[in-house]
Amino acid sequence: MKHLEVCLTPALLPLYDLKGSIVVVIDIFRATSSISYGIDNGAAAIIPVASVEECLSYKDHGHLLGAERNGEVVAGFDFGNSPFSYTKEKVAGKTLVLTTTNGTHAINESKNADEIVIGSFLNLTAVCDYLVKQDKNVFLLCSGWKNKVNLEDTLFAGAVVNKLKDKFDAWCDSSVLAEDLYLCAQGNLNEYMKKTSHSERLKKLGIEKDIEFCLNVDILDSVPVIKNGQIVRSS
């Protein structure tokens, strides 16, 4: 019996066993959206790290270094986690090292999984198709905001549940909750997302264009996965 589960925040991970599951890490605003965009634009690899200090330790390796905290680029780094920093012109053929407030934290907390996949609205259908082919339990991990639940990640989890629930024999109450929320919002994601605290946070930083971009659905066909500690395009 294959299971489809949703975890609304990494703070709840101790309650779950990730062994035997594919974890889809979700950080819509903006880490997993930017990672997906960067991999689709030809980045050779993206190395997710937990801390600013660890990111800085790669300074002499010839990689691009990205660090974001509280929605802003950390001083002295090449970029943060705006998708517009991950264009083909900037990242094609290059290895990036990245640390973010929420997304890379969730990735690092998922290391006991059989596999880790990066999900976003940008590659929603591609991710869902990939998950079906793997024929394993699926665990949708919402990065949230500093271990608190957020709307945007829950909505994406609901979108995945909506597409995949007929392919699984069992799912959890969090999956039902996430799908119900998505069904309320799917008619106008941009309008619904105005309710989210993180969108307000980003607007105060003057980067509304990032929000709009991250809510594009199915503009990418690549699926980023983690292999040997690096995020690469699935083969």
Secondary structure, DSSP 8 states (H G I E B T S, - for coil): --EEEEES-GGGGGG---TTEEEEEE-TTTHHHHHHHHHHTT-SEEEE-S-HHHHHTTGGGT-EEEEEETTEE-TTSSB-S-GGGS-HHHHTT-EEEEE-SSHHHHHHTTTTSSEEEEE-GGGHHHHHHHHHHHTSEEEEEE-TBTTB--HHHHHHHHHHHHHHGGG-SEE-HHHHHHHHHHHHHGGGHHHHHTT-HHHHHHHHTT-HHHHHHHT--S-----EEEETTEEEE--
